[in-house]
Amino acid sequence: MSHFQRHVFFCLNQRDDGRACCADRGSKAMWQYAKTRVKALGLAGPGKVRINQAGCLDRCDAGPVCVVYPEAVWYTFIDQHDIDEIIDSHLRQGIVVERLRVDG
């Protein structure tokens, strides 16, 4: 069994050369929100969910992005409503949020 039931990585990549990056699209604020919300719901910790920041996940063109493991489901998001939907549907119920899914 894995240490975490689900592990979520948020791309926080910041590029200085003008190319698209998740950091320029609000990924840090949404990562912080997800981390706080998962803890508040009692979903965080061993055997549960871990929310992590990541460097470049090489998907900035579809960004901002996060990926949920072990399912390897990639999501894009705009705001807290989208993050809530990912948490409530995927992390709590195991149901992929198709409208936010980015093709693998």
N, C-alpha and C positions, 0 to 999 in steps of 0.2 A: 504494500500500500504506500502511496506517495505521502510525503509529509503534509501536503495540502491537497484538499479535494480539487480545488481549482486555483490556478495561478494566473493573474492578469498583469500583463506588461503594457504600460502606456509609453509610447514613443515621445520623448521630450527633446528630440534632436533639434539643435540650433545650428543653422548654417549661416556663415558670414559672407557667402559669395553670391547672394541674391536668388539662389534656387529655392524652390518650395521646401518648407520644413514644418513639421508638426508644431514646434514651439511657437511659430508665428501665427498659428491657428487656434491658440488657446488650450493646448494639451496639458500644460502644467496646472492650470486652474481646475481642469476636469479630473486630472489625476488626484489632486488634493481633495476635491469634492468626493470622488469615489472612495478614497481611503477613509475619510471621515464618515461617510455614509455606511460603509461596510462595517466599520467598528461600532457605530451607533446601533445598527441592526443586530449586533451580536454574531455576525458572520465571520469575523476575523479570527485568525489563530490556527494553531496546529489542527489538522484534520478538517479545516474549514477553507477559508478563502484568504489569499495573500494578494494585495495590490502593490505592484512594484513600478518604479520608474525604469525606463530603459534608454539607452542611447539610440542611435539610428537603427530602426528595424527594416530599413530599405523599402518602405512603403509610403514615403512622404507625399508622393504624387496623389495618393488616395486619402491623405490625411486631413485632419488628425486621425491617428489610428491607435487601437489597442488590440491585443490578441489574448484570447482566453485558452489556457491549456488545462487539461490534457486534450481537449477537443480540437485545438488549433483553429479556432474560429476567429477570424479577423473582423473588427468593427471599425466604422467611422462614426463620428458623433459631432454634434453642434453645441449642445447645451446640457444643463443639468437634467432636463426631461429625458434626453437620450440616455444619459448615464443611469438614471433611475430605472429606465426600461430594461437596460442590460442587466442591472443588478437584480431587479424583481423577476424578470423572466429567465435569464440564463443562469445567473449565480444562485438564485433561490430555487427555481423550478426545473432547471436543466433544459429549458426551451429556448432555442436560438431565435434571436430577433432578426428575422429575415430582412426587414426594411433597412436595417443598419449594417448588414453584412457586406463585407468586401470579399469578392472572389479570391480564393487562395491562390 
